[in-house]
């Protein structure tokens, strides 16, 4: 099997045509007739050219996107219509064709990125395992299973400095070591793909664009911690990601990369897909576990934590999509390589979904420590029309960073000092037309509606916060309302059962800190 996989990858590389047109087939471009565009391009091919149906090319605001690579150079074609297929092919062959919208591959949006998680996105054909194998896919798993002991894998991940990309930033190697030490014979592995933050689409894009990278990362983790069964928990609202994961799982089993005696070793791993029903609270690890078990998705008190008592009361490792997607690169290129990227305490890169009042929206992957200003103004092109007012990071659990603090480096500690968090990677830009009280009310309403209702502080506290914010938005609040709002923020954050409730006040606290005058305006108008 090892020889066969190597030969498949080599054959895939050898059959490539001189001119390749990489047509984005991620959800954003597909919604703008990307499927029809790919078919139209295929009808224009000859013996020296081919269309690759790849995942996300990143610059989602300009889709459908086609990137051409050939003897005439590399070109990015933006907002391509199916009836422009012939013109695109001619331009890719070096013939001038006016009327096409060309992107600038030298723009900071592209050159400022450092792709690790996204290095296969827009390159790999997500529904063909051969495409992943041709780019070195599963070589890390092959080497690890034949050359390294589980403890050596954990040591490498620990030394890399990788921290969980799901929001909390817990050291990945430490979490793995806790599970490895568990004495129970049955251990489980879970990939948390229940991405629910408004404006966030990082994990969805990775699953749609490079699913085998996530499967390989999970297999490496399972070997390290001694798990032989795992689950991918993905939101039901991600049908394309689900379909491509189903295809990838079948392909991996077919080639002996999942199942029994993987790659001619005694390592066994069964992976199954579980589809969530849209409950935001199931992104919380104990609620996610309950959902997989067939129960209502509700969090439970911790400790015990999942590495000690998780799925069906067995030791369980839970990491999110982006965390697992980093693992093959770390074990291929080395822990020291990964640790050399980023800051002293925040290593590697982070993927962000850049959205909102910004010119270039889409996916960006940057080294930890890159400033918000670089991401929003340089890569994102700034806000069209009006100046930037704030950047919201971390989703409903995060906060709003004012324009005066845009030089803040993106890392776990720096954002926390400003009352925000890294979160899973949502980044929403707001301009001067946005009222921050409205922003705070929107995120509190989201948390209120998504509360599971198990604990009173979250169930009732978010309702009371929302009522006060509504009065502030309408200019009908009293001075006592503002005092009560701050007291509610303290109570809900300190006494809620899980992270949803504990972090629900964050958007209010951060906007009060930096935009208090807007809240006071709501009080004055009601006096």
PyMOL commands that set and color helices and strands:
alter all, ss='L'
color gray80, all
select helices_A, chain A and resi 2-14+27-30+34-42+60-62+82-92+108-111+129-134+139-147+150-160+172-181+202-209+211-225+239-254+262-264+280-283+285-292+311-313+321-333+335-339+372-379+395-397+403-405+412-417+436-450+456-473+479-495+499-504+506-514+516-524
alter helices_A, ss='H'
color red, helices_A
select strands_A, chain A and resi 19-24+49-54+66-70+73-78+101-103+187-193+229-235+270-276+315-320+349-356+362-367+388-393+399-402+426-431
alter strands_A, ss='S'
color yellow, strands_A
deselect
rebuild
show_as cartoon
